[in-house]
Amino acid sequence: MDITYTKKFLGTPFIIETMPVENKPGTWNSTKVSIYRDEILIGEYLRNYHSFGQETFYPFQIGEDWYAVYSASYTATRIMKLHNDRIEDWCGEESHSEGFCPVEFYIPKYNHLQETVNHFKTNELTTYDNYYADCDLNITEFMHQKEDKNFIGTHYCNFGFLSGCIWGDDSNWKIQYIDLSKVPDKEMSITEKFGYWVMPSNMTLKECVHMDNWEPDHNWISLTGTSNFNLVTDEKS
């Protein structure tokens, strides 16, 4: 019996369904990913790996256009454009035998709130901009901010994160950086901006990202990571 798994991306018009696809004996199974926009099927793709089908699709918005970072090949990350009635492979990496294998994507989004304060001594008005990323709030708090009288809008960052590893590296997931600033021009880049950054095994990628000090013109974030130490030789790995 076919087993279908459903994932809804809150705050977006998108839902995906994933279903295992059996291949010939002795080879990995694949995963079929079906993409729905406003509950209408707009496209499907086949991921050539049996795991992480739901974790390796993540929609985000630039202006009025919707895109998604996704991984049909387990050794490549690509960008897809999400039209009203179809999907379009847009840009990204080519599959490579020594490529970085993504297992999870995360693109931060943030609420912009603007508060005006009256200084009683001078009777002057000052406007403050506040930004709250979804990784620093639970989903209920984040969605509830949209009802605040000071709410301006929700926006996606022009960067994101992926976790995974080089095939055969080790059993730990590492975090890399995705530059999405030129996606409309069909450009995307992935770098080891954080060096060899190892995730704790009991946390999701989103849980490792902290943006409470981040603002659009103050590009500082914090990451949670883990290190191993040899107590005899002081060696770090």
C-alpha positions in Angstrom: 0.0 0.0 0.0 1.3 3.4 -0.9 1.9 5.7 2.0 1.5 9.5 1.4 2.9 12.1 3.8 1.5 15.7 3.8 3.3 18.9 4.9 1.6 22.3 5.0 3.8 25.4 4.9 2.0 27.9 7.2 1.7 31.4 5.9 2.1 30.2 2.3 -0.4 28.8 -0.3 1.7 25.6 -0.5 1.3 22.0 0.6 3.4 19.1 -0.5 2.7 15.4 -0.5 5.6 12.8 -0.5 5.3 9.2 -1.4 7.9 6.4 -1.6 8.6 5.0 -5.1 10.1 1.5 -5.3 13.0 0.9 -7.7 14.6 -2.3 -8.9 16.0 -4.6 -6.2 19.4 -3.6 -4.9 19.0 0.1 -5.6 17.7 2.9 -3.4 14.0 3.8 -3.5 13.0 7.3 -4.7 10.5 9.8 -3.3 7.8 11.5 -5.4 7.1 15.0 -4.3 3.7 16.6 -5.3 3.3 20.3 -4.9 -0.1 22.0 -4.4 -0.8 25.7 -4.6 -4.2 26.6 -3.0 -5.0 22.9 -3.0 -4.4 22.6 -6.7 -1.6 20.3 -8.0 0.9 22.5 -9.9 3.7 20.0 -10.3 5.7 17.0 -9.2 9.3 15.8 -9.2 11.1 12.7 -8.3 13.8 12.8 -5.6 16.4 10.1 -6.2 16.7 9.2 -2.6 14.3 7.5 -0.2 14.6 9.9 2.7 14.3 13.7 3.5 11.7 14.3 0.8 9.7 16.7 2.9 12.7 18.4 4.6 14.4 19.2 1.2 11.6 21.4 -0.1 11.1 25.0 1.3 9.0 27.7 -0.4 9.9 31.4 0.0 8.8 34.7 -1.6 10.7 37.5 -3.4 8.4 40.4 -4.2 5.2 38.9 -5.6 7.0 35.7 -6.9 7.2 32.4 -5.1 10.2 30.1 -5.3 11.4 27.0 -3.5 14.7 25.6 -2.6 14.6 21.9 -3.3 16.8 18.8 -3.9 15.6 16.3 -6.5 19.2 14.9 -6.7 20.5 14.0 -3.2 23.8 15.7 -4.1 22.5 19.0 -5.4 20.5 22.0 -4.2 18.4 23.9 -6.7 15.8 26.7 -6.9 12.3 26.1 -8.4 9.9 28.9 -9.4 6.4 28.3 -8.3 3.9 29.6 -10.8 0.1 29.6 -10.3 -0.3 26.5 -12.5 3.1 24.9 -12.9 6.6 24.6 -11.5 9.8 25.6 -13.3 13.4 24.5 -12.5 15.1 27.9 -12.1 18.8 27.7 -11.1 21.2 26.0 -8.8 23.8 23.3 -8.5 24.4 20.3 -10.7 24.6 16.9 -9.3 28.1 15.8 -8.4 29.5 12.5 -6.9 31.3 14.5 -4.2 28.6 17.2 -3.8 27.1 18.3 -0.5 24.0 16.2 0.3 21.2 18.4 1.8 18.9 16.8 4.3 17.1 20.0 5.4 16.5 23.6 4.3 15.4 26.7 6.2 14.7 30.2 4.8 14.0 32.7 7.6 11.1 35.0 7.4 10.4 37.9 9.7 7.6 40.2 10.8 8.2 43.9 10.5 6.4 46.0 13.3 6.7 49.8 13.5 5.9 51.6 16.8 5.6 55.3 17.2 6.5 56.7 20.7 5.5 60.1 22.0 8.2 61.7 24.1 6.2 63.6 26.7 8.9 66.0 27.7 9.5 67.2 24.1 6.2 66.2 22.6 8.1 64.7 19.7 7.2 61.5 17.9 9.8 58.8 17.3 9.2 55.8 15.1 11.0 52.5 15.9 11.2 49.5 13.5 11.2 46.1 15.1 11.9 42.8 13.3 11.0 39.3 14.7 12.3 36.2 12.9 10.2 33.1 12.9 13.1 31.0 14.3 13.0 33.0 17.5 9.2 32.7 18.1 6.9 29.7 18.2 4.5 29.5 15.3 1.5 30.8 17.4 3.4 33.9 18.5 4.7 34.6 15.0 1.2 34.3 13.4 -0.4 36.3 16.2 1.9 39.3 15.5 0.0 39.8 12.2 -2.9 41.0 14.3 -0.9 43.7 16.1 -1.8 47.3 15.3 1.9 48.0 14.6 2.3 45.1 12.1 3.7 46.2 8.7 4.3 43.0 6.9 6.0 39.6 6.7 9.1 39.2 4.5 11.6 36.4 3.7 15.3 37.0 4.1 17.5 36.9 1.0 19.5 34.1 2.5 18.9 30.7 4.0 20.6 27.6 5.5 21.0 24.0 4.7 22.2 21.0 6.7 23.7 17.8 5.4 27.1 16.3 4.6 29.5 15.2 1.9 28.6 11.6 1.1 30.6 9.3 3.2 32.0 12.1 5.4 30.6 11.1 8.8 27.3 10.8 10.6 27.1 14.5 11.6 25.1 17.2 9.8 26.9 20.4 8.9 25.4 23.8 8.3 26.0 25.8 5.1 24.9 29.2 3.9 22.6 29.9 0.9 22.8 33.3 -0.8 19.4 34.0 -2.4 19.9 37.7 -3.2 20.2 37.1 -7.0 17.6 34.4 -7.4 15.4 36.6 -9.7 18.5 36.7 -12.0 18.8 32.9 -11.9 21.8 32.9 -9.6 22.2 31.1 -6.3 25.3 30.3 -4.3 26.1 28.0 -1.4 29.2 28.6 0.8 30.8 27.2 4.0 30.4 30.7 5.6 30.5 29.2 9.1 33.4 26.8 8.5 32.9 23.1 9.5 29.9 23.8 11.6 28.4 20.7 13.2 24.8 20.6 14.3 23.7 18.9 17.5 22.1 15.6 16.7 18.9 16.4 18.7 18.0 19.7 17.0 16.5 20.7 13.7 18.2 23.2 11.4 15.7 25.9 12.3 16.3 25.4 16.0 20.0 26.0 15.5 19.5 29.5 14.0 19.0 32.5 16.2 18.2 36.0 14.8 17.2 38.0 17.9 20.0 40.5 17.1 19.4 40.5 13.4 17.9 43.4 11.4 18.0 44.1 7.7 20.9 46.5 8.2 22.5 44.6 11.1 23.4 41.2 9.7 24.4 39.4 12.8 23.0 35.9 13.7 24.0 33.2 16.1 24.2 29.4 15.5 24.1 26.5 17.9 26.7 23.9 17.1 28.6 21.1 18.8 32.3 20.2 19.1 34.2 17.1 20.2 37.2 17.3 22.5 39.9 14.7 23.4 40.5 15.1 27.1 43.9 13.6 26.9 45.4 15.3 23.9 43.2 18.5 23.9 42.5 17.7 20.2 39.3 19.2 18.9 37.2 17.7 16.0 
